[in-house]
């Protein structure tokens, strides 16, 4: 085939692995469905959403370069019938009303603050900054905000950071960074925005590693299934420190290659790079009962002579 579509290079799983794939999707969706039910999102509502997503993805990512994207073609790719395809295509495109948390100004200010000198150490540890300074070379909060954006008043940015509990304004006129991410504890909407981005990024990374094993991306985790519950408080505190150190160092590393800040950064196509970390805990399943060696394993077939 000449000029194959973009999705053509994504190797499809062998037939023998399709069942493994669908089983994995089943287990992945179980906690999603549990929370959908808890939040009152019914099966018909989810079904309608899935139909729209199937059509949207098929139209965007599964086009053929040599022919128009017809209802018949979309029906073949998605499994939806042509009548349903036609009805969905006539509806207005779903409005993208959510705002990605990473892209707002306050998050950029915090990211630049932690990116290294002059606002942080070379290891990404943020420095306490004077609110402003008459000396242009002094690293101040006002200089930091103006470096990121010249359109937003410095005081407005400070007020938002104070409201979110991300900074403290000290009596001597200094601004101290107290939280290294702009996700206010009480801002449920901001956390729900991450629900739409972070799981999708992890899923895409896992699928990339399945489909392109010769060019794997970072995907690691540590699991132990016999931790005493009395140790959880200590573990949570330690993992938070480890995670914050990882993100601090990653921020400094990525900032060094960001072309918005460094005119000498490497060229090429504009790419979005994400490195994340998370902590999870749940009650572990009890270990299997030890085998009675005299009886053999359960289900063993004893052959008679």
Secondary structure, 3 states (H helix, E strand, C coil): CCCCCHHHHCCCCCHHHHHHHHHHHHHHHHHHHHHHHHCCCCHHHHHHHHHHHHHHHHHHHCCCCCCCCCHHHHHHHHCCCHHHHHHHHHCCCCCCCCCCHHHCHHHHHHHHHHCCCCCECCCCCECCEECCCCCCCCCEHHHHHHHHCCCCCHHHHHHHHHHHCCEEECCCCEEEECCCCCCCCCCHHHHHHHHCCHHHHHHHHHHHHHHCHHHCCCCCCCCCCCCCHHHHHHHHHHHHHHHHHHHHHHHHHHHCCCCCCCCCCCCCCCCCCCCCCCCCCCCCCCCCCCCCCCCCCCCCCCCCC
